[in-house]
Amino acid sequence: MTIPPRFLDELRSRITLSDVIGKRMKLTRAGREYKGYCPFHNEKSPSFYVNDDKQFFHCFGCGAHGSVIDFVMRNDSQSFPEAVETLASLYGMQVPQSAPEEIEKAKREKSLYTMLDDAAKWMEEQLRNPANKVPHEYIRERGLKEETLSAFRVGYAPSDMQALRKHLSLQGYTDEQMVDGGLLKVSDKGREPYVFFRERIMFPVPDRRGRIVAFGGRVLPEHLREPSRGDFTPPKYLNSSDSALFHKGKMLYGEPHARQAASEGQSVLVVEGYLDVIACWMNGFKGAVAPMGTALTEEQILVLWKMIPDESKIPVLCFDGDNAGRRAASRACERLLPLIKPNHSAKIAFLPEGEDPDSLMKAKGRKAFQAILDSSMNLVDFYFYDETEGKIFDTPEARAGLSKTLEDIAARISDRTVQHYYREAFRNKTRQAFAPVQTQKQPWQPRAPYAGGGRFGQAPAPMPLSPLKRPAFAKGNLYPAAFLACVINNPAIFHDVEEDLGSLHFSENSLDHLRQNVLTTLSLNSDLDEAGVKDHLVEAGFGDALNALLSENLYTHASFSRKNDEPSEALQAWRDAWKMMQNQSVGADIERAKRAMQDDPTEENERRLAAIRDMGKTGGA
């Protein structure tokens, strides 16, 4: 039985490897991977690792290695076709019959990949051809070094309408293949087919596996290209049409680079165009991607989340700071809203008006762009701002209208739990906004929903930091940091608390990256003592984060996080603190549920309050 490669690619793209394997054996998070006891040999300590981003499993004990299909074949004792059938049924897919036409189609697609790669190589050569000195100098003047041009395989399509066609014909490719691949256009005047991309800087578009599937072309500035005929003005950007290999609504430019960056802990960003992605990459923001001439689609949102290996999947969507950028953000959020679920959302960032990431970083450096990202708005804040900015709510009817609009927005969220918390957040924001202010004489206008109250495109002023003066256990602010410090100071307790440490949530990326490195380090080096752990973290570049974490201020308010010469005492102190944190979390949930019941006394809210109270009685289990 021959299964079309395209179907296998589609099947793998839908599968989360840890989900499939996790249903057949116990897995625990270990940094950005999962680990467990190998099902293929007997072992006393877990050495079997699962990597969702790279889509493979590996056992360091027996050497077992492979894809999700390999795992099902070996674990379930199935043949290759049986394993594919098993996985396809889990995702509602029908395995296509291996008809002769399907086999022929797979062969055609394979030759298209090869042809597009050969076209990309030719375009790269054209950019460096002395005959094309002008476009080469132009792109270098834009700040792209040779290293960058090579990393993104940037090329040039000359003005000759037949040059690429002649080159590929000599390589054995037909006009039909070139048309199928989007390189050639059939003349509607009965003339010879002609090359689609001409006199443009070319950006090959790779799929997630790095295979070229399409192209984007930027026209040269008017003073650098041949004069246009008549009053025709060529579009600034031109993209390949959809083809057997390329669906622009499902792909993101820069995905291979961004996936690698995300696996290394960098944030995933969405910017507008090819040069913005490259500018971000050059300045260290290697997790940048861009849609190709369209608004962000539902399929692309799912791709973004799948790229992020962390439990919290929150990419940052960057938009221009003008009205067009505001409208684009609203459209993106419209598509995002029904899809959000626990730990799956996005943040919204606005650039200064008239700037894009490329121009901003050229003028003010990477710190200016980082400040924009740091001031990004949560989705719930953006929606509240979008519905209130510039509006006056000086009547009960206007305020009721706002409440109804926000309720309708929350109702479009499919996940019931997230929907509940959005309703609660909107109600809290509305209550705060309408709270009476004695000095207020003008009709009420909404307060800015995020610190600083900056306009779109302007980062809010940073909030001054004050030293911690008293314990903040009531709000749980110190617990995550204290638990992390406890493991670093007492690595002997790691295996007893590994799963708990892996489940902690940190609002600060620097601390979360430190936690992930601790998990990976102690998973692979279980015999390290306190000094060894700290030396490893310093060598890995976490020296500043370590110094900030292991402070006397933390120990004053969370003494259990200090070094303890008795591992059993350190472990017991951890467990006592963990229980206290869980009890406080349940208490906070009860208070929120009570407020929700008071605001909206429905049966659903009553059941939720009763369920949380029952959870508190059983110790949060």
Secondary structure, 3 states (H helix, E strand, C coil): CCCCHHHHHHHHHHCCHHHHHHCCCCCEEECCEEEECCCCCCCCCCCEEEECCCCEEEECCCCCEECHHHHHHHHCCCCHHHHHHHHHHHCCCCCCCCCHHHHHHHHHHHHHHHHHHHHHHHHHHHHCCHHHHHHHHHHHHCCCCHHHHHHCCCEEECCCCCHHHHHHHHCCCCHHHHHHCCCEECCCCCCCCEECCCCEEEEEEECCCCCEEEEEEEECCHHHCCCCCCCCCCCCEEECCCCCCCCCCCCCECHHHHHHHHHCCCCCEECCCHHHHHHHHHCCCCCEEECCCCCCCHHHHHHHHHHCCCCCECCEEEECCCHHHHHHHHHHHHHHHHHCECCECCEEEECCCCCCHHHHHHHHCHHHHHHHHHCCEEHHHHHHHHHHCCCCCCCHHHHHHHHHHHHHHHHCCCCHHHHHHHHHHHHHHHHHHCCCCCCCCCCCCCCCCCCCCCCCCCCCCCCCCCCCCCCCHHHCCCHHHHHHHHHHHCHHHHHHHHHHHHHCCCCCHHHHHHHHHHHHHHHHCCCCCHHHHHHHHHHCCCHHHHHHHCCHHHHHHCHHHCCCCCHHHHHHHHHHHHHHHHHHHHHHHHHHHHHHHHHCCCHHHHHHHHHHHHHHHCCCC
